[in-house]
Amino acid sequence: MTSQLNYDISLQPDFSLLTVNLESGQQVFAEPSAMASMDPGIHLKAGFKGGIGKTLMRGLGGESLIINTFTAKDGPGEITFAPGPTGDMLHHHLEGQTLYLQRGSYVAHSEGVEIGGKWQGAKGFFSGEGLILLKASGNGDVFFNSYGAILSVDVTDDYIVDTGYVVAFEDTLQYHVTTLPGLRMAGKMKSFLFGGEGLVCRFQGQGKVWIQTRCANPFLRWIYAFRPARKNN
């Protein structure tokens, strides 16, 4: 059975929907709650996948410990997936490479792909985005989503991205989290301790990085000003 999926991504970039047409006996794996609809001939099985180590690393990376397995047991069938955030979704085909995903970006993958995690150490602590990056590796298809649209950038030497806007990147890139050039010491301390403005991820080498056009924290700060205010009696 081929690991490549027959798929379509529609309604981009605002409300992306992934449609997968499975051949008889073919499987697709997805995060819990991502399934929007499916044919009755497709069977669902929920459980751990990839061993206890990879399962725990997924959990530490902000994803569910459980991965749902969808199998076309009664002939071919169609299944659709809708991620939680309002935004775009992309497909990437792995051929022995590794792709790193920020927490919350994973949607689904085909057979031949393993989803685990990578410990970031201090880099993850200072980024404010979590200590664990999700790691997709192997041979097959992986689908990931964003908040907002997705911009694909081919890095050939050096490139800087705000930590909150990184969606995914290839393992051919080296990276480290730092502050924007010229930021004063007070601003650096604020960034390191509270994840404020000025913390960026600096990529070096050759590879691809995917950037989202929106970030949840700035949106929440903006909408907070419009919250109903309690009046004192």
C-alpha positions in Angstrom: 0.0 0.0 0.0 1.4 3.4 -1.0 2.1 5.9 1.7 1.1 8.8 -0.6 -2.4 10.1 0.0 -5.0 11.3 -2.5 -5.9 14.6 -0.9 -7.3 18.1 -1.6 -7.0 21.2 0.6 -9.8 23.7 0.0 -11.1 27.0 1.4 -7.6 28.4 1.8 -6.3 30.5 3.4 -9.0 31.4 5.9 -10.9 28.2 6.7 -8.8 25.4 5.2 -10.3 22.0 5.0 -8.4 18.8 4.2 -10.2 16.1 2.2 -8.5 12.7 2.0 -9.7 9.9 -0.3 -8.5 6.6 1.0 -8.0 3.5 -1.1 -9.4 0.2 0.4 -7.1 -0.7 3.3 -5.3 2.6 3.4 -4.8 4.6 6.6 -4.5 8.2 7.7 -3.5 9.4 11.2 -4.7 12.6 12.7 -4.9 14.6 16.0 -8.1 14.0 18.0 -11.1 16.3 17.2 -9.7 17.1 13.7 -12.1 14.9 11.9 -15.0 16.8 10.4 -16.8 14.2 8.4 -16.2 10.7 6.9 -17.8 7.9 4.9 -19.4 5.1 7.0 -17.0 2.5 5.6 -14.0 4.2 7.4 -13.2 2.8 10.8 -11.7 4.9 13.6 -9.3 3.6 16.3 -7.9 5.8 19.0 -4.7 5.0 20.8 -1.0 5.5 21.4 1.4 5.4 18.4 5.1 5.2 18.1 6.0 3.9 21.5 5.9 5.5 25.0 8.8 7.8 24.3 7.4 9.4 21.2 4.0 9.5 22.8 5.3 11.5 25.8 7.3 13.8 23.7 4.1 14.6 21.7 2.3 15.4 24.9 5.1 17.7 26.1 5.0 19.4 22.7 1.5 20.5 23.3 -0.2 17.8 21.3 -2.6 15.0 22.5 -1.0 11.7 23.6 -3.6 10.0 21.5 -3.5 9.8 17.7 -6.6 8.7 15.8 -6.1 6.1 13.1 -8.7 6.1 10.2 -8.8 2.9 8.0 -10.8 2.3 4.9 -11.9 -1.2 5.7 -15.0 -1.5 3.6 -13.7 -0.2 0.3 -12.5 3.3 -0.6 -13.8 6.2 1.4 -13.5 10.0 2.0 -12.7 11.8 5.2 -12.3 15.5 5.9 -10.2 17.2 8.6 -10.7 20.8 10.0 -8.0 22.1 12.4 -8.9 24.3 15.4 -7.3 27.7 14.4 -8.8 29.9 11.7 -6.2 29.8 9.0 -4.3 28.0 6.3 -3.1 24.4 5.9 -0.2 22.9 3.9 1.0 19.5 2.8 4.7 18.4 2.8 5.9 15.1 1.5 8.8 13.6 3.4 11.4 11.5 1.7 13.6 10.5 4.6 13.8 14.1 5.8 12.7 15.6 9.1 10.3 18.5 9.6 9.9 20.4 12.9 6.5 21.9 13.8 5.6 24.4 16.4 3.0 23.2 19.1 -0.5 23.1 17.8 0.5 22.9 14.1 0.1 19.2 13.4 -3.1 18.0 11.7 -2.5 14.6 10.0 0.0 12.3 8.4 0.1 9.2 6.2 1.7 5.8 6.8 5.5 5.9 6.8 5.7 9.1 8.9 6.5 9.2 12.7 5.4 12.1 14.9 7.6 12.6 17.9 9.3 15.5 19.6 12.7 17.2 20.0 13.9 18.7 23.3 14.9 22.3 22.8 16.4 22.9 26.2 17.1 26.6 27.0 16.1 27.6 23.4 12.6 26.4 24.1 12.4 28.1 27.5 13.5 31.5 26.1 11.2 31.3 23.0 8.0 31.2 25.1 6.6 28.6 22.6 7.3 25.4 24.5 10.3 23.2 25.4 9.4 20.6 22.8 9.2 20.9 19.1 7.1 18.3 17.2 9.2 16.2 14.9 7.8 14.6 11.7 10.2 12.2 10.0 10.1 9.3 7.6 8.6 8.7 4.2 5.1 10.0 3.5 2.7 12.9 3.8 2.4 15.4 6.7 -0.2 18.1 7.0 0.1 21.2 9.2 -1.9 24.3 9.9 -1.4 27.9 10.9 -3.2 30.8 12.5 -3.7 33.1 9.4 -2.1 32.4 6.0 1.2 30.7 5.5 4.3 32.3 3.9 7.0 29.9 2.6 10.5 31.2 2.7 13.6 29.6 1.2 16.5 30.4 3.5 19.9 30.4 1.8 22.1 31.9 4.6 20.6 33.9 7.5 16.9 34.8 8.3 15.1 36.1 11.4 11.5 35.3 12.4 9.6 36.3 15.5 9.2 33.2 17.6 5.4 33.4 17.6 5.1 33.3 13.9 7.2 30.2 13.2 5.0 27.3 11.9 7.5 24.8 10.6 11.0 24.4 9.3 13.3 21.8 7.7 16.0 20.1 9.8 18.7 21.4 7.3 18.4 24.7 9.1 20.2 25.5 12.3 18.5 27.9 14.7 18.8 29.8 18.0 16.6 32.1 19.9 17.9 35.6 20.5 16.8 39.2 20.8 16.4 41.8 18.1 19.6 43.7 17.3 19.8 47.0 19.3 17.3 46.0 21.9 18.2 47.5 25.3 18.9 45.4 28.4 15.6 46.2 30.0 13.8 45.0 26.8 15.9 41.9 26.7 15.0 41.0 30.3 11.3 41.5 29.5 11.5 39.3 26.5 13.4 36.5 28.3 11.1 36.5 31.3 7.7 37.3 29.7 7.9 36.4 26.0 7.5 40.1 25.0 8.4 41.8 21.8 11.9 41.4 20.5 12.4 37.6 20.8 13.2 36.1 17.5 14.4 32.8 16.0 17.5 33.1 13.9 17.8 30.5 11.2 21.0 29.8 9.4 22.0 27.4 6.6 19.9 26.3 3.6 16.3 25.1 3.9 12.7 26.1 4.1 10.8 27.8 6.9 7.0 28.4 7.0 5.7 31.6 8.7 2.1 32.4 9.7 0.7 35.8 9.1 -1.1 36.1 12.4 -0.1 35.3 16.0 -2.5 34.5 18.9 -0.9 36.5 21.6 -1.0 39.9 19.8 -4.6 39.2 18.8 -5.6 38.5 22.4 -3.9 41.7 23.6 -5.7 43.7 21.0 -9.2 42.2 21.8 -8.6 42.6 25.6 -9.2 46.3 25.3 -12.7 45.7 24.1 -13.7 43.4 27.0 -16.8 44.4 29.0 -15.7 46.4 32.0 -17.3 45.8 35.4 -18.9 48.9 36.9 -18.3 49.6 40.6 -21.5 50.3 42.6 
